[in-house]
């Protein structure tokens, strides 16, 4: 029995899998609000007591940089340690990997129905890339060795934001005054969408309706409110914020494709992509993605696919645990 987890700043997804002739069969799963708990240990203990299960291996994909089996999550006040989880679960080894590495590891567990194509060019061989806007901005790569793909972690979402036009230059200055440094995550994330909205309001580019100001004052998730209002066309400021958000998202997805030479495809994961999918299917995202000067012909040939399955992270974590078990057995 394999315990797999996909731990984000908003939700913690846990699932139990059995392996049968190389295939992963999910037997139980549960989603927990991350901020309602003191740490991953608490959630894992709760989940296993509810399922009355014991496990032989475990892997958790966590939003944050994992170094030597240890991670301090940037969007949660948690410290997660692999050795501590090993003792809790009483297994030989617990793997901690970046959450986007887990998502990337799960891509090959999906079927065509789990994807929505933004760029319908035929998928080729080569490296891949994964980008996911959620509580933060996650990025990962897929290295192609000529036979299969291997996922690896990245913290590229925290790289420096590069404005491309006058309004983005003004937004950069606004955010630099507010935060001191501007990363892509300051724009392409749930909190980032709120930052874009605040810029449009405070700079006088768009007016904030009184009803919307009141609604945001009582909202637990301002970014979700802005995206919902923008998707329904109820306020121009929210529509404009979404337009800027999507364009910057597309530009950074294209940057990632260039850095990893992701001719095998770029994949979008995370809850925000699923919520705003109709807007991602408009031209703005893909235009920003391919607009890379002399390399635009290359960009136009790269498949771009939205993952429409919120279980990809736990699937990838389970697959990673299975590979780790095989490596351990081979080393004996």
C-alpha positions as CSV (number, residue, x, y, z in Angstrom):
1,X,0.0,0.0,0.0
2,X,1.4,3.4,-1.0
3,X,0.5,6.7,0.7
4,X,0.7,9.6,-1.7
5,X,0.2,13.3,-1.0
6,X,-0.1,16.5,-3.0
7,X,0.4,19.4,-0.5
8,X,-0.4,22.9,-1.6
9,X,-0.9,26.2,0.2
10,X,-4.7,25.8,0.0
11,X,-5.4,22.0,-0.1
12,X,-3.7,18.8,1.0
13,X,-4.7,15.8,-1.0
14,X,-3.9,12.4,0.3
15,X,-4.6,9.0,-1.3
16,X,-3.8,5.3,-0.8
17,X,-2.8,3.3,-3.9
18,X,-2.2,-0.4,-4.6
19,X,0.2,-1.5,-7.3
20,X,-0.9,-4.2,-9.7
21,X,1.4,-5.2,-12.5
22,X,2.8,-1.7,-12.8
23,X,-0.5,0.1,-12.6
24,X,-1.6,2.3,-9.7
25,X,-5.1,1.6,-8.3
26,X,-6.4,4.3,-5.9
27,X,-8.3,2.8,-3.0
28,X,-9.0,5.8,-0.8
29,X,-8.6,9.6,-0.9
30,X,-9.3,12.7,1.0
31,X,-8.8,16.5,0.7
32,X,-8.0,18.6,3.7
33,X,-7.8,22.4,4.0
34,X,-4.1,23.0,4.6
35,X,-4.4,26.0,6.8
36,X,-6.8,24.2,9.2
37,X,-3.9,22.1,10.4
38,X,-0.6,22.6,12.2
39,X,1.4,20.5,9.8
40,X,1.5,17.6,7.5
41,X,2.2,15.1,10.3
42,X,-1.2,16.0,11.9
43,X,-3.0,15.5,8.6
44,X,-1.3,12.2,7.8
45,X,-2.1,10.8,11.3
46,X,-5.8,11.9,10.9
47,X,-6.1,10.3,7.4
48,X,-4.6,7.0,8.4
49,X,-6.8,6.8,11.5
50,X,-9.9,7.5,9.4
51,X,-8.9,4.8,6.9
52,X,-7.5,2.4,9.5
53,X,-4.7,1.7,7.1
54,X,-1.0,0.8,7.2
55,X,1.4,1.6,4.4
56,X,4.7,0.2,3.0
57,X,5.9,3.3,1.2
58,X,5.0,7.0,1.0
59,X,5.8,10.1,-1.1
60,X,4.6,13.6,-0.7
61,X,4.7,16.4,-3.2
62,X,5.1,19.7,-1.3
63,X,4.9,23.3,-2.5
64,X,8.4,24.5,-1.7
65,X,12.1,23.7,-2.2
66,X,13.0,20.3,-0.8
67,X,16.6,20.1,0.4
68,X,18.0,16.9,2.0
69,X,14.5,15.7,2.9
70,X,13.5,18.9,4.6
71,X,11.3,21.8,3.4
72,X,9.9,25.0,5.0
73,X,6.8,25.8,2.9
74,X,6.8,29.4,1.6
75,X,2.9,29.6,1.6
76,X,2.3,27.7,4.8
77,X,3.8,28.0,8.3
78,X,4.9,24.4,8.1
79,X,8.2,22.6,8.4
80,X,8.1,19.1,6.9
81,X,10.8,16.5,7.5
82,X,11.1,13.2,5.8
83,X,12.8,11.4,8.7
84,X,10.0,12.5,11.1
85,X,7.4,11.2,8.7
86,X,9.3,7.9,8.3
87,X,9.1,7.4,12.1
88,X,5.4,8.3,12.1
89,X,4.6,5.9,9.4
90,X,7.0,3.2,10.5
91,X,8.2,2.6,6.9
92,X,11.7,2.2,5.5
93,X,11.7,5.5,3.6
94,X,9.5,8.5,2.9
95,X,10.2,10.6,-0.1
96,X,9.6,14.4,-0.2
97,X,9.6,16.0,-3.6
98,X,8.4,19.4,-4.9
99,X,4.7,19.5,-5.7
100,X,5.3,20.4,-9.3
101,X,7.7,17.6,-9.6
102,X,4.9,15.3,-8.4
103,X,2.5,16.8,-10.9
104,X,5.1,16.3,-13.7
105,X,5.6,12.7,-12.6
106,X,1.9,12.1,-12.9
107,X,1.5,13.3,-16.5
108,X,2.1,9.9,-18.0
109,X,-0.5,8.4,-15.7
110,X,-3.2,10.5,-17.5
111,X,-5.2,9.8,-20.6
112,X,-6.1,12.2,-23.5
113,X,-9.5,13.0,-21.8
114,X,-7.5,14.6,-18.9
115,X,-6.1,17.3,-21.2
116,X,-7.5,20.4,-23.0
117,X,-5.2,21.5,-25.8
118,X,-4.5,25.2,-26.2
119,X,-2.0,24.7,-29.0
120,X,-3.2,21.7,-31.1
121,X,0.1,21.0,-32.8
122,X,1.1,17.3,-32.7
123,X,3.1,16.3,-29.6
124,X,6.7,15.7,-30.4
125,X,9.6,14.1,-28.6
126,X,11.8,16.0,-26.3
127,X,11.9,17.7,-22.9
128,X,8.7,18.9,-21.3
129,X,7.8,21.7,-18.8
130,X,5.0,22.1,-16.3
131,X,3.7,25.4,-14.9
132,X,0.9,25.9,-12.3
133,X,-0.6,29.0,-10.9
134,X,-2.3,28.4,-7.5
135,X,-1.6,29.7,-4.1
136,X,1.9,30.3,-5.5
137,X,3.5,29.8,-8.9
138,X,5.0,26.3,-9.4
139,X,7.3,25.2,-12.2
140,X,9.0,21.9,-13.1
141,X,10.8,20.1,-15.9
142,X,10.6,16.8,-17.7
143,X,13.9,15.5,-19.0
144,X,13.6,13.2,-22.1
145,X,16.4,10.6,-22.4
146,X,15.2,9.2,-25.7
147,X,13.0,6.5,-24.0
148,X,11.1,8.1,-21.2
149,X,10.6,11.3,-19.3
150,X,12.0,12.1,-15.8
151,X,10.5,14.9,-13.7
152,X,12.7,17.4,-11.9
153,X,12.0,20.3,-9.6
154,X,12.4,24.0,-10.1
155,X,11.6,27.2,-8.2
156,X,11.4,29.3,-11.4
157,X,8.1,30.9,-10.2
158,X,10.3,33.0,-7.9
159,X,12.5,34.3,-10.7
160,X,12.5,38.0,-11.6
161,X,9.5,39.4,-13.5
162,X,10.3,41.0,-16.8
163,X,7.7,43.6,-18.0
164,X,7.0,43.6,-21.8
165,X,5.0,46.8,-22.3
166,X,4.2,50.1,-20.8
167,X,1.4,49.0,-18.5
168,X,3.5,46.1,-17.2
169,X,6.4,48.6,-16.6
170,X,4.0,50.7,-14.5
171,X,2.8,47.5,-12.7
172,X,6.3,46.5,-12.0
173,X,7.1,49.9,-10.4
174,X,3.9,49.7,-8.3
175,X,4.8,46.1,-7.1
176,X,8.4,47.0,-6.5
177,X,7.4,49.8,-4.2
178,X,5.0,47.5,-2.4
179,X,7.3,44.4,-2.1
180,X,10.8,45.5,-2.8
181,X,11.3,42.7,-5.4
182,X,8.9,41.5,-8.0
183,X,8.8,37.8,-9.0
184,X,6.5,36.1,-11.5
185,X,4.6,34.7,-8.5
186,X,3.7,38.2,-7.4
187,X,1.5,38.3,-10.6
188,X,0.8,34.7,-11.7
189,X,-0.9,33.3,-8.6
190,X,-4.0,33.7,-6.6
191,X,-2.5,36.5,-4.5
192,X,-0.9,37.8,-7.7
193,X,-4.3,38.3,-9.4
194,X,-5.2,40.5,-6.4
195,X,-2.0,42.4,-6.8
196,X,-2.9,43.1,-10.5
197,X,-6.3,44.3,-9.4
198,X,-4.9,46.6,-6.7
199,X,-2.5,48.1,-9.3
200,X,-5.4,48.8,-11.7
201,X,-7.4,50.4,-8.9
202,X,-4.7,52.4,-7.2
203,X,-3.3,53.7,-10.4
204,X,-6.7,54.9,-11.6
205,X,-6.6,52.8,-14.8
206,X,-9.9,51.1,-13.8
207,X,-12.5,52.1,-11.3
208,X,-13.6,49.8,-8.5
209,X,-17.4,49.6,-8.1
210,X,-18.6,50.1,-4.5
211,X,-20.4,46.7,-4.5
212,X,-17.2,45.0,-5.5
213,X,-15.2,46.8,-2.8
214,X,-17.6,45.5,-0.2
215,X,-17.6,42.0,-1.6
216,X,-13.8,41.9,-1.6
217,X,-13.7,43.3,2.0
218,X,-15.6,40.2,3.2
219,X,-14.0,37.6,0.8
220,X,-11.7,34.9,2.3
221,X,-10.0,34.6,-1.1
222,X,-9.8,37.9,-3.0
223,X,-8.2,36.3,-6.1
224,X,-11.0,33.8,-6.5
225,X,-13.6,36.6,-6.2
226,X,-11.8,38.6,-8.8
227,X,-11.5,35.7,-11.3
228,X,-15.2,34.8,-10.7
229,X,-16.4,38.3,-11.3
230,X,-14.1,38.7,-14.3
231,X,-15.1,35.4,-15.9
232,X,-18.8,36.5,-15.6
233,X,-18.1,40.0,-17.1
234,X,-19.6,41.8,-14.1
235,X,-16.8,44.4,-13.6
236,X,-14.4,45.9,-16.1
237,X,-11.6,46.1,-13.5
238,X,-11.7,42.3,-12.9
239,X,-11.8,41.5,-16.7
240,X,-8.8,43.8,-17.2
241,X,-7.0,42.1,-14.3
242,X,-7.6,38.7,-15.8
243,X,-6.4,39.8,-19.2
244,X,-3.1,41.0,-17.7
245,X,-2.8,37.9,-15.6
246,X,-3.3,35.6,-18.5
247,X,-0.9,37.4,-20.8
248,X,1.9,37.3,-18.1
249,X,1.0,33.6,-17.5
250,X,1.4,32.9,-21.2
251,X,4.7,34.8,-21.4
252,X,6.2,33.0,-18.4
253,X,5.0,29.6,-19.8
254,X,6.9,30.5,-23.0
255,X,10.0,31.5,-21.0
256,X,9.9,28.1,-19.3
257,X,9.6,26.4,-22.7
258,X,12.7,28.2,-23.9
259,X,14.8,27.4,-20.8
260,X,14.0,23.7,-20.9
261,X,13.7,23.5,-24.7
262,X,10.3,21.8,-24.1
263,X,9.6,20.5,-27.6
264,X,7.7,17.6,-25.9
265,X,5.1,20.0,-24.6
266,X,4.2,22.6,-21.9
267,X,1.5,21.6,-19.4
268,X,-0.6,23.8,-17.2
269,X,-1.7,22.4,-13.9
270,X,-3.2,23.9,-10.7
271,X,-6.7,25.1,-9.7
272,X,-6.6,28.5,-11.4
273,X,-6.1,27.1,-14.9
274,X,-9.2,24.9,-14.5
275,X,-11.3,27.8,-13.2
276,X,-10.4,30.2,-16.0
277,X,-10.1,27.7,-18.8
278,X,-12.5,29.5,-21.2
279,X,-10.3,32.6,-21.0
280,X,-7.1,30.6,-21.5
281,X,-8.6,29.3,-24.7
282,X,-8.9,32.8,-26.1
283,X,-5.9,34.1,-28.2
284,X,-4.2,36.1,-25.4
285,X,-2.4,33.3,-23.6
286,X,-1.0,31.6,-26.7
287,X,0.0,34.9,-28.3
288,X,2.1,35.7,-25.3
289,X,3.5,32.2,-25.2
290,X,4.8,32.2,-28.8
291,X,5.9,35.9,-29.0
292,X,9.6,35.2,-28.6
293,X,11.1,37.1,-31.5
294,X,13.3,35.0,-33.8
295,X,12.3,31.8,-32.0
296,X,8.5,32.2,-32.6
297,X,8.5,29.5,-35.3
298,X,9.8,27.0,-32.7
299,X,7.3,28.2,-30.1
300,X,4.4,27.7,-32.5
301,X,5.3,24.0,-32.8
302,X,5.3,23.3,-29.0
303,X,2.1,21.6,-27.7
304,X,0.4,23.5,-24.9
305,X,-2.0,21.4,-22.8
306,X,-4.1,22.2,-19.7
307,X,-4.3,19.3,-17.2
308,X,-7.9,18.9,-16.3
309,X,-7.5,16.3,-13.5
310,X,-6.8,17.5,-10.0
311,X,-5.5,14.0,-9.0
312,X,-2.3,14.4,-11.1
313,X,-0.2,15.4,-8.0
314,X,-1.1,12.3,-5.9
315,X,-0.7,10.1,-9.0
316,X,2.7,11.5,-9.6
317,X,3.7,11.1,-5.9
318,X,2.6,7.5,-5.9
319,X,4.5,6.8,-9.1
320,X,7.6,8.4,-7.6
321,X,7.2,6.1,-4.5
322,X,6.9,3.1,-6.7
323,X,10.1,4.0,-8.6
324,X,11.9,4.6,-5.3
325,X,10.9,1.2,-4.0
326,X,12.2,-0.4,-7.2
327,X,15.5,1.4,-6.9
328,X,15.9,0.4,-3.3
329,X,15.1,-3.3,-4.1
330,X,17.6,-3.2,-7.0
331,X,20.3,-1.8,-4.7
332,X,20.0,-4.7,-2.2
